[in-house]
Amino acid sequence: MKKVKMNVQTMYHGELLRAGKTYEVEDSTADRWIASKIAEKVEKE
């Protein structure tokens, strides 16, 4: 699991993920979102 900060609002497994907030998602999903600029990787909080 990786933490990402969302750049856009999207639905993920029936949950609404809001832009600007941080969420923990599966590694493969996080990698796709980071590559397509939907989200940014969170290093440390």
N, CA, C and O atoms as a printed pandas DataFrame, in Angstrom:
     atom_number atom_name residue_name chain_id  residue_number  x_coord  y_coord  z_coord
0              1         N          MET        A               1    0.840   -1.187    0.000
1              2        CA          MET        A               1    0.000    0.000    0.000
2              3         C          MET        A               1    0.885    1.250    0.000
3              4         O          MET        A               1    1.903    1.319    0.689
4              5         N          LYS        A               2    0.464    2.221   -0.788
5              6        CA          LYS        A               2    1.182    3.493   -0.886
6              7         C          LYS        A               2    0.219    4.628   -0.578
7              8         O          LYS        A               2   -0.979    4.542   -0.845
8              9         N          LYS        A               3    0.775    5.698   -0.005
9             10        CA          LYS        A               3   -0.011    6.896    0.243
10            11         C          LYS        A               3    0.162    7.843   -0.927
11            12         O          LYS        A               3    1.275    8.080   -1.399
12            13         N          VAL        A               4   -0.964    8.384   -1.390
13            14        CA          VAL        A               4   -0.950    9.340   -2.491
14            15         C          VAL        A               4   -1.814   10.549   -2.140
15            16         O          VAL        A               4   -2.793   10.439   -1.401
16            17         N          LYS        A               5   -1.434   11.697   -2.683
17            18        CA          LYS        A               5   -2.242   12.904   -2.558
18            19         C          LYS        A               5   -2.933   13.108   -3.893
19            20         O          LYS        A               5   -2.267   13.208   -4.924
20            21         N          MET        A               6   -4.236   13.171   -3.892
21            22        CA          MET        A               6   -5.017   13.245   -5.119
22            23         C          MET        A               6   -4.952   14.629   -5.750
23            24         O          MET        A               6   -5.037   15.643   -5.056
24            25         N          ASN        A               7   -4.797   14.664   -7.085
25            26        CA          ASN        A               7   -4.857   15.907   -7.854
26            27         C          ASN        A               7   -6.246   16.142   -8.417
27            28         O          ASN        A               7   -6.604   17.271   -8.756
28            29         N          VAL        A               8   -7.027   15.080   -8.516
29            30        CA          VAL        A               8   -8.401   15.150   -9.036
30            31         C          VAL        A               8   -9.315   14.344   -8.127
31            32         O          VAL        A               8   -8.849   13.571   -7.290
32            33         N          GLN        A               9  -10.611   14.526   -8.295
33            34        CA          GLN        A               9  -11.589   13.735   -7.557
34            35         C          GLN        A               9  -11.925   12.492   -8.373
35            36         O          GLN        A               9  -12.119   12.580   -9.585
36            37         N          THR        A              10  -11.995   11.328   -7.713
37            38        CA          THR        A              10  -12.305   10.094   -8.422
38            39         C          THR        A              10  -12.980    9.103   -7.487
39            40         O          THR        A              10  -12.968    9.271   -6.267
40            41         N          MET        A              11  -13.562    8.083   -8.068
41            42        CA          MET        A              11  -14.145    6.987   -7.292
42            43         C          MET        A              11  -13.168    5.824   -7.293
43            44         O          MET        A              11  -12.543    5.529   -8.312
44            45         N          TYR        A              12  -13.040    5.161   -6.145
45            46        CA          TYR        A              12  -12.136    4.012   -6.017
46            47         C          TYR        A              12  -12.792    3.017   -5.072
47            48         O          TYR        A              12  -12.968    3.310   -3.889
48            49         N          HIS        A              13  -13.152    1.858   -5.573
49            50        CA          HIS        A              13  -13.829    0.815   -4.801
50            51         C          HIS        A              13  -15.054    1.364   -4.077
51            52         O          HIS        A              13  -15.278    1.062   -2.905
52            53         N          GLY        A              14  -15.853    2.180   -4.790
53            54        CA          GLY        A              14  -17.076    2.722   -4.230
54            55         C          GLY        A              14  -16.881    3.861   -3.245
55            56         O          GLY        A              14  -17.846    4.313   -2.629
56            57         N          GLU        A              15  -15.649    4.336   -3.085
57            58        CA          GLU        A              15  -15.338    5.424   -2.161
58            59         C          GLU        A              15  -14.942    6.658   -2.964
59            60         O          GLU        A              15  -14.178    6.559   -3.924
60            61         N          LEU        A              16  -15.458    7.817   -2.573
61            62        CA          LEU        A              16  -15.112    9.061   -3.247
62            63         C          LEU        A              16  -13.805    9.596   -2.696
63            64         O          LEU        A              16  -13.695    9.876   -1.503
64            65         N          LEU        A              17  -12.811    9.738   -3.567
65            66        CA          LEU        A              17  -11.515   10.299   -3.182
66            67         C          LEU        A              17  -11.460   11.734   -3.669
67            68         O          LEU        A              17  -11.598   11.990   -4.865
68            69         N          ARG        A              18  -11.261   12.666   -2.763
69            70        CA          ARG        A              18  -11.302   14.089   -3.081
70            71         C          ARG        A              18   -9.923   14.639   -3.434
71            72         O          ARG        A              18   -8.905   14.191   -2.908
72            73         N          ALA        A              19   -9.912   15.613   -4.329
73            74        CA          ALA        A              19   -8.666   16.293   -4.707
74            75         C          ALA        A              19   -8.082   17.021   -3.500
75            76         O          ALA        A              19   -8.807   17.638   -2.719
76            77         N          GLY        A              20   -6.753   16.939   -3.361
77            78        CA          GLY        A              20   -6.061   17.631   -2.279
78            79         C          GLY        A              20   -5.932   16.836   -0.996
79            80         O          GLY        A              20   -5.228   17.261   -0.080
80            81         N          LYS        A              21   -6.597   15.689   -0.905
81            82        CA          LYS        A              21   -6.528   14.866    0.302
82            83         C          LYS        A              21   -5.607   13.676    0.068
83            84         O          LYS        A              21   -5.316   13.314   -1.072
84            85         N          THR        A              22   -5.154   13.072    1.162
85            86        CA          THR        A              22   -4.221   11.948    1.101
86            87         C          THR        A              22   -4.962   10.653    1.412
87            88         O          THR        A              22   -5.765   10.586    2.342
88            89         N          TYR        A              23   -4.673    9.619    0.606
89            90        CA          TYR        A              23   -5.305    8.310    0.767
90            91         C          TYR        A              23   -4.261    7.214    0.601
91            92         O          TYR        A              23   -3.206    7.431    0.005
92            93         N          GLU        A              24   -4.564    6.042    1.129
93            94        CA          GLU        A              24   -3.705    4.878    0.963
94            95         C          GLU        A              24   -4.395    3.914    0.000
95            96         O          GLU        A              24   -5.521    3.477    0.235
96            97         N          VAL        A              25   -3.687    3.591   -1.098
97            98        CA          VAL        A              25   -4.242    2.695   -2.123
98            99         C          VAL        A              25   -3.220    1.611   -2.459
99           100         O          VAL        A              25   -2.068    1.670   -2.026
100          101         N          GLU        A              26   -3.657    0.624   -3.232
101          102        CA          GLU        A              26   -2.775   -0.478   -3.629
102          103         C          GLU        A              26   -1.604    0.054   -4.467
103          104         O          GLU        A              26   -1.731    1.062   -5.162
104          105         N          ASP        A              27   -0.470   -0.638   -4.386
105          106        CA          ASP        A              27    0.754   -0.218   -5.076
106          107         C          ASP        A              27    0.549   -0.039   -6.585
107          108         O          ASP        A              27    0.962    0.973   -7.150
108          109         N          SER        A              28   -0.082   -1.009   -7.230
109          110        CA          SER        A              28   -0.237   -0.943   -8.686
110          111         C          SER        A              28   -1.129    0.231   -9.090
111          112         O          SER        A              28   -0.857    0.910  -10.080
112          113         N          THR        A              29   -2.180    0.466   -8.331
113          114        CA          THR        A              29   -3.073    1.589   -8.604
114          115         C          THR        A              29   -2.341    2.906   -8.387
115          116         O          THR        A              29   -2.443    3.817   -9.208
116          117         N          ALA        A              30   -1.607    3.010   -7.291
117          118        CA          ALA        A              30   -0.856    4.226   -6.987
118          119         C          ALA        A              30    0.150    4.525   -8.094
119          120         O          ALA        A              30    0.278    5.676   -8.511
120          121         N          ASP        A              31    0.858    3.522   -8.572
121          122        CA          ASP        A              31    1.852    3.721   -9.635
122          123         C          ASP        A              31    1.201    4.245  -10.918
123          124         O          ASP        A              31    1.747    5.133  -11.572
124          125         N          ARG        A              32    0.036    3.699  -11.278
125          126        CA          ARG        A              32   -0.683    4.163  -12.472
126          127         C          ARG        A              32   -1.134    5.614  -12.311
127          128         O          ARG        A              32   -0.984    6.423  -13.226
128          129         N          TRP        A              33   -1.680    5.932  -11.154
129          130        CA          TRP        A              33   -2.172    7.289  -10.900
130          131         C          TRP        A              33   -1.031    8.297  -10.913
131          132         O          TRP        A              33   -1.181    9.393  -11.453
132          133         N          ILE        A              34    0.108    7.939  -10.325
133          134        CA          ILE        A              34    1.264    8.840  -10.288
134          135         C          ILE        A              34    1.790    9.064  -11.710
135          136         O          ILE        A              34    2.127   10.189  -12.080
136          137         N          ALA        A              35    1.858    8.001  -12.497
137          138        CA          ALA        A              35    2.355    8.105  -13.875
138          139         C          ALA        A              35    1.437    8.970  -14.736
139          140         O          ALA        A              35    1.910    9.679  -15.625
140          141         N          SER        A              36    0.130    8.918  -14.481
141          142        CA          SER        A              36   -0.812    9.683  -15.295
142          143         C          SER        A              36   -1.181   11.030  -14.662
143          144         O          SER        A              36   -2.088   11.711  -15.140
144          145         N          LYS        A              37   -0.485   11.412  -13.596
145          146        CA          LYS        A              37   -0.639   12.718  -12.938
146          147         C          LYS        A              37   -2.000   12.883  -12.250
147          148         O          LYS        A              37   -2.422   14.006  -11.973
148          149         N          ILE        A              38   -2.682   11.773  -11.978
149          150        CA          ILE        A              38   -3.936   11.843  -11.224
150          151         C          ILE        A              38   -3.632   12.081   -9.747
151          152         O          ILE        A              38   -4.429   12.686   -9.030
152          153         N          ALA        A              39   -2.468   11.598   -9.297
153          154        CA          ALA        A              39   -2.076   11.729   -7.884
154          155         C          ALA        A              39   -0.578   11.939   -7.784
155          156         O          ALA        A              39    0.164   11.713   -8.740
156          157         N          GLU        A              40   -0.142   12.381   -6.595
157          158        CA          GLU        A              40    1.278   12.554   -6.306
158          159         C          GLU        A              40    1.647   11.621   -5.161
159          160         O          GLU        A              40    0.850   11.401   -4.249
160          161         N          LYS        A              41    2.843   11.082   -5.210
161          162        CA          LYS        A              41    3.320   10.196   -4.151
162          163         C          LYS        A              41    3.604   11.001   -2.886
163          164         O          LYS        A              41    4.169   12.093   -2.950
164          165         N          VAL        A              42    3.209   10.456   -1.742
165          166        CA          VAL        A              42    3.483   11.081   -0.449
166          167         C          VAL        A              42    4.655   10.354    0.191
167          168         O          VAL        A              42    4.581    9.157    0.467
168          169         N          GLU        A              43    5.736   11.086    0.423
169          170        CA          GLU        A              43    6.935   10.478    1.032
170          171         C          GLU        A              43    6.745   10.273    2.525
171          172         O          GLU        A              43    6.730    9.139    3.002
172          173         N          LYS        A              44    6.602   11.366    3.262
173          174        CA          LYS        A              44    6.432   11.304    4.715
174          175         C          LYS        A              44    5.418   12.344    5.113
175          176         O          LYS        A              44    5.267   13.369    4.448
176          177         N          GLU        A              45    4.717   12.076    6.208
177          178        CA          GLU        A              45    3.750   13.065    6.702
178          179         C          GLU        A              45    4.263   13.704    7.954
179          180         O          GLU        A              45    3.595   14.565    8.526
